[in-house]
């Protein structure tokens, strides 16, 4: 048995039928959206890792001049790490916001 020759295709965009106002209306679209969010976060994390490796290399090569010569990489690394995380602050607020409970007045 030989391998099939073909091109593997991946979805690079969020699902079209996902409704952020009612996320549980379509469970398939909700799962596709969750997979999309996780995939995008992993891409951002890997980009930050690549920039971090370049920054380490720059520190080693430049030595005492690293403050001036590696500043652009430091700024790029700090910008790439903002907002990427698995905590509640990194999620979309309409999907994972706090539940609002009605307060009964006396």
CORBEL-V510184 format. One record per residue. RES is the residue in one letter. PSI is psi in whole degrees, -180 to 180 (999 if undefined). D_CENTER is the distance of its C-alpha to the mean C-alpha in Angstrom with 1 decimal. Layout:
res/psi/d_center
RES/PSI/D_CENTER
RES/PSI/D_CENTER
This chain:
res/psi/d_center
X/125/39.3
X/167/37.2
X/146/33.6
X/134/32.7
X/125/31.7
X/172/29.0
X/131/25.7
X/130/22.6
X/140/20.5
X/149/17.0
X/123/15.6
X/-1/13.3
X/157/13.5
X/160/13.1
X/144/16.5
X/-33/19.2
X/18/21.0
X/130/18.4
X/109/20.0
X/-22/17.8
X/-36/21.2
X/78/22.3
X/-26/19.3
X/7/21.8
X/-45/24.2
X/103/23.0
X/-33/21.7
X/-45/20.9
X/-36/18.7
X/-43/17.0
X/-38/16.2
X/-39/15.1
X/-40/12.7
X/-42/11.4
X/-38/11.1
X/-45/9.4
X/-44/6.6
X/-43/6.6
X/-43/7.0
X/-38/4.4
X/-41/2.1
X/-37/5.6
X/-44/6.2
X/-39/4.8
X/-43/6.6
X/-35/9.4
X/-41/9.9
X/-38/10.4
X/-40/12.7
X/-44/14.6
X/-38/15.2
X/-40/16.3
X/-40/18.8
X/-37/20.1
X/-42/20.7
X/-43/22.6
X/-42/24.6
X/-42/25.4
X/-43/26.6
X/-42/28.9
X/-44/30.3
X/-24/30.9
X/-124/32.4
X/-17/33.9
X/12/32.6
X/-25/28.9
X/-37/28.6
X/-43/29.5
X/-23/28.3
X/8/24.8
X/-39/24.0
X/-35/21.9
X/-36/19.6
X/-46/19.4
X/-40/18.4
X/-40/15.8
X/-44/14.4
X/-40/14.5
X/-35/12.9
X/-22/9.9
X/-6/9.6
X/128/10.0
X/1/7.8
X/114/5.2
X/171/7.1
X/2/8.6
X/178/11.3
X/-29/12.7
X/-21/12.1
X/-5/8.3
X/163/9.2
X/127/10.9
X/-29/14.5
X/-23/16.4
X/-35/15.1
X/29/15.2
X/167/17.6
X/148/20.7
X/132/23.6
X/122/26.4
X/141/29.8
X/134/33.0
X/125/35.4
X/129/39.0
X/143/41.5
X/999/44.9
